């Protein structure tokens, strides 16, 4: 949004109703660059309008002092008629007024150094004055302007807050490459989840060192990378303030020096290069059908792990637990909180359809499978395990369809009927017993 000010000044002299428009030359009568501290203040721009008369013996324009009337004033009355305007597109320059000089006010600056032009014009003539305001640096040894925001949303697992790992840098960053310029890295914990969202955004708020609660920074995973292969530098303290389209971080290094990091732009988290979230991950070349009997089911209760006001059970199961081989399934299913939580494992019985960011009531849904930026498999997946590990050549995220959980004797029958991220059908039933229940809920 722009504050646009233009005020005209007009002067006329009349005699017996006869007028003659005179010509004037507009010139700057003060400095072309005006500097202000971060506190702001009042400013003024001086200008002259010099009268020009046309001599009788030739057609040349001769500038003369404004007090002079020219060579024909006594013979021919005239009027001095001019219009001066001043405009500026910056919203931090206000009260722009044209009179004998051009005056204005500069608002206080709480961020980076900034500049703006005030343009003064008269008819076809104009000049511009640069207004420059210093940044607010009280007690700051170095100010770093970050051009890029990158990072990953890690969610909430045995922490009180939802984890957003952010990187502020001059050249950008990738998950796999730490050598890009100077980086300031912060492990933030917020009270807001980004689960199921198509884009992860850093939540607005203030973050300080703490113990993984909302509004805190984990000091153990927050540090500076100076670039050029230099060793990382730990923070003695840090404060990160996130507002709409802006992040300001103030950190004190172990040396005692204070750095202010300023980023302005989108709060969306993504890396410069293609990462796991940007590509498909199914390695299946045909539809998948499975049928398992006698498998092992591990059930982890995670409370409101996805931030959707539901209870979440993370279920993962293996066909042969002793060797950790065979069909492997995993899923996050969401239940109404009235179902009893950790004390009622049978509450998982039911039908679950896929949830998206548009789903208003997530109870009775499952979170679709995807690959996080750090290549961690998340939510609902089908896979095969070989030699104690997941076979990367035989796996697929379960992204749409239905999961049905039914009682099967003392155990459960879990059926998948849906598709992976490239359209292959994933169908089958896993029958097994719960061999492990863990409480992983850290809800406040």
Phi, psi and omega in degrees: 000143185243145170258116186242119183238137176210121181231134185261149173236127183232136176229135182224147172234131184232149178216113179056030177079355180271137180228154173215120182288129178263163179256145182224149176253126180271127178223151176280134182241021176213187183293148179276349175231125179244124184255139179230150173283175181294341179289340183081201180143191182268145179226160179214143177239123177271146178213160175234144166245107183264126183290139178240130176244158180255117182294152182286335186268353175203179184256014182282148177269126183245117177288135177227168179300144185296338180284340179284152184258357182093186188265005184221016186294325181289332183271328188221110179300154181214169171235142174269109189231105181221160182227118180247134178234151175226130182227152177207136182267359183271133181281352178267000172250117188234174175052044180286118188227136178255124173213224177297333168225171180259120183247157181197168177240140176251122181286156177301150182246118179258007184231220185283165175303143182220157183223153176205156178254135167254122182256127179250132185221151172219113185052240182271357183263149177198160169214162181236146177241130179272125175255121183240131179237131182288158176283161176277117187233019185310115178073012182258131180274329182211136176249127183244124179262110182275131179268343186226145169241121177228174177146190186218142170269121183260350178086208186223113178216109182055038170225159181275341180241166178272129194270122175238114178264116185242151179232122174254123187213168179270335184243356182092168185214158170234160179295329185268345188231118182261008189265010183277100171054206179269135182229139170246121187246133183228132178260093187266149175233124185242168177269005184240136179270150174248010182300140178073350181289144179291334178225137178268127179243141176291125181292140176297139179159180178245133184234134177226168180304135180189198189247057173061025172267161177306133181087017181237166176240132175278110184297329185295334183243026179235130187191175179247138171250109185292347183090174180057029177076007181291156182293146180295152182241124181281157177263137172280327175202162180202149173220125181242123179248118181251119174240181182300114178061029178203141174229128175237120179243133176240119184235144173251120180285167178299335179285347182100347179288146182250128177245136172251126181248126184237126176232135176230127182153196181297144178268011180288138179265124174194155178266162183293316180273166174301134178236185186303325183287346187268355184228165176281159188229356176292134175253014179279142177251001180202174177299153182246132173230134179220157178208109184240135174231138178084023180278175180249134180244128173252125185242119181244118179275125187239013179059216181274057184301325183264000177068031182245021179058043177225167166271141180242129168252124172266115179251129169223146191214147183227142182295315180234097185290325183301315179263353186050060180224162178099199182295135179232130176235148173216152181194150169250114179249146186247130183238155173296140184294345180283355186282353175109352174061223185300331185279359184221079180296331180294348179294347180288344180296128179155186178250141184228130175250166187290142176258147174233179180294344179271350182290121184279315178247107188275352176299134183086018180231165172239154178276132182293150180288144174202171180250124180287165183302334178269018176065030175266129178289129184239143171067240192262121180217151165250139177203170172241140178252137178224133178054039174082008180216162180288133179279112183294345179267003182215070180208161180198134173288138177266107192251346182201151179127216186221141172244126179243128178243123181231154173292142179220085187067233178273356181244209184220151172247120184247119186245131174254135177216093184187209186223163175266190187279001173237011173097000176289141176285137176240106184230139175162169180233135177246118179251128181192178180250149176283117182255352182203131173235126179235145175262108179246018182275126177240039181294142176288000000 
